[in-house]
């Protein structure tokens, strides 16, 4: 007969008079006597002296203290939720100053264009009276090329707008690197690549949201705004390009600018539209001035010619 293993042996009987929970003395003590013995002795002593065993929470002092604490907490919560009156007033004043100065700049820009148009008319009249028709034609061509004159004609209109649900940009210059949902935000680099693609496609003149681009124009990113000619622009960004619409569409679709615009739409959800336009009007640039003048060698007595260009910042 094989010996009985330890696992098959019956359990040893419990000695009489011992509890099943003998090994859990601490837990048993906490369940049977939840009140510390010291507190229990103090309560018994108060009871023998004819006093209540506990002061309780019904005394006036405790009630007043609870009321004061609740009032302080409520006042603190209201103070944290409500914005500071002085800070809100200062912000409102700054916004009013920005809007006022922006309106003044826009008004001065319109006045500058009007005055420049008058100067061009007087200049053309003076050259006509002096018999300098070829010089006047050359000057008009230079003005158109440099952006000194407004232009009107057929062309292409490209609109870039932030993706639906995209948040504002951050101040690091590249919002797509932030953890927030900023991938669908139009950046200054996007405008630069698209504008360069339109120049490469054969555009004769380009403006962005009414800001005429010249050979020295800058498209930059500053904080949460895109600056063109040092003017902040807001989306949607409308890029107007003068030129043959059919040729511009074909050439732009084949170069890097068109491919980049398609990638913005497909990869980041940026809204991109490209449409031909029968009539586009681009304003003249407002930051042009004459920097140098030369005398033509063919006619020593002729009037000097001047090439307008943008003044240095």
ZIPENOR-V276398 format. One line per field, one symbol per residue. ss: DSSP state (~ for helix, > for strand, _ for the rest). phi: phi as a letter, one per 20 degrees, with the letter a starting at -180 (. if undefined). A space follows every 10 residues. Layout:
BEGIN
ss->???
phi->???
END
This chain:
BEGIN
ss->__________ __________ ____~~~~~~ ~~____~~~~ ~~~~~~~~__ _________~ ~~~~~~~~~~ ~~~~~~~~~~ ~___~~~~~~ ~~~~~~~~~~ ~~~~~~~~~~ ~~~~~~~~~~ ~~~~~~~~~_ __~~~~~~~~ ~~~~~~____ >>>>>>>>>> >_________ ____~~~___ _______~~~ ~~~~~~~~~~ ~___>>>>__ >>______>> >>__>>>>__ >>>___>>>> >>__~~~~~~ ~~~~_~~~~~ ~~~~~~~~__ >>>>>>>>>> >>_____>>> >>>>______ ____>>>>>> ___
phi->.ffefffeff ffffffndef effdffffff fecfeggfff ffffffffen dffbfmddff ffffffffff ffffffffff feffffffff ffffffffff ffffffffff ffffffffff fffffffffe mdffffffff fffffenfdf ccrfrcdddd cgffnfefed eenbffeeff ecfeefdfff ffffffffgf fofebcccln efecfdfcdc dcmdcddclm dfddffdddd ceqfffffff fffeefffff ffffffedmf fccccfcfcc cdfffeddbe dbbcegffcf efffdcdfbf fff
END
